[in-house]
Amino acid sequence: PSMQELDAAGWELHLPVVGERRSMRFVPWHPGAPLGTNRFGIAEPVAGPHRGPAELDVVVLPCVAVDLRGHRLGFGAGFYDRALADARGTVLIATVFEAQVVERVPVAAHDVPVDIVVTEAAVRRTGVAG
């Protein structure tokens, strides 16, 4: 429902598309547009111009856990970290349940922190973006 609301408000929505060698790009999408299933069983747009995250204003990231320093624990393959490594100026938001906010997430040198953590209880800036 929130994606339908954003679309109705004039936002240009994009969904991630997984490519070769664990790459990820983003493709414009509108609610109701066709989706295909990728090799991981995840729905993604079937066609459209690919864009890099640096071309987007905001990226909402899934995660298993996140800490208030903005470090997130993803699903283990590093797709978002690779895709977002050069996304300067793009606001990165982790959306999780409050129970997924933890004291510390292990961090590797290649991990890309988020700027904002959104839960059902609060919206918190991590301080990463200044």
N, C-alpha and C positions, 0 to 999 in steps of 0.2 A: 504493500500500500504506500509506503513512503516514496518508493521510486515513481509510482504513478503521480503522487503529489508533486514531486520535483519536476517531472516531465511537464505536468500541467502548468507549473509556474515558469516554464521556459528554460529550465536547466538542460544542458546537453549531457546525457548520460552515456557512460562507456562501461563495458564489461571486459574483464580480462580474457585473453585468448592465449592458451599455452602453445608455444612453438617448439621447434627443434632445439636440442641441447639445453633443455630447461629454461628457455627464454619465455618472456611474457610481454605481450603488447596489449593495447586496449582498443576496442572497436565500438563505434557509436551504436547505441541500442535504444529502442523505444518500447515501452510496455506493449506486449502483444506481438512484437516482431519475432520471427522464427528463431529458435535456438536449436543447435545440434548438440550431440554428446561427444566430448573429446575422449581420448584414449584412457582417461582416468575416471570416466563416467560422470564428468561434470558438464553441466549445460553451459554453452557459450554461443555467441553470435555466429551465424553461418557465413556472413559476408559483410564487407564494409572496409573502409580505409583503416589501416592500423596506425595507431598513434602511440608515441612513447609517453611515459608518465610526466616528463618535463613539459609536455604540451597541455597537461591537465592542471586545473586549479586545485582540486581536492581528490585524494584517493582514500577510500575507506577500505581498511584491511581486516581480514578475518584473523583470528588467532585463538590459541588454546589458553594462553595466559599473557598478562602484561603487568609490568610494574609502573610505578608513578614517575620513574625516570624516562619512560617511553620505550623501554626495551620489551619486545614481544617474543613470545614463544609461538612459532608458527606450526606448520604441520610437517616440518622436517626436510623439505626438498629445496628450500631457499629461493623459490621462484620470485617472490615479492622482493627479497633483499637484492637479488641480481637486477631486477627490473627497476628498482627505485634507487640504485646506487648513485645515479646522476640526476636525480629529480630535484634539483635546487629550486626553491621557490614554491614547490608543490606542498600543500598542507596535507599531512598524513594523519589519518584518524583511525584508531583502533576501536571497534565496537565489541563489547563483551558484556556478560552479566557481571554484577558486582562481585560475585563469588570467584570470578576469574582474575580479579586484581590481586596480585600477590606482592610480597615484600621485595623479592628480587628474582629476576629472570637471568639465567646464565647468558653471558654476552660473548660473542666472537667478534673478531676484528671486522668482518664483512657485514655484520648485522646493522640494519638501518632502523633507528628509533623513530617512533611516531611523535607527533606534536601534541596530539589531543587524545584523551581516553574518554570514551562515552559509555556509560552504563545506564541501567534503569534508574539509578539513584543519583547520578551526578555527571557533570561534564568537567573534566580536569585538564588544564594545560600542564604539559610535562616540563616546560622550560627549555626544551630542545631548540625551539625556533626563536627563543629570546622573547 
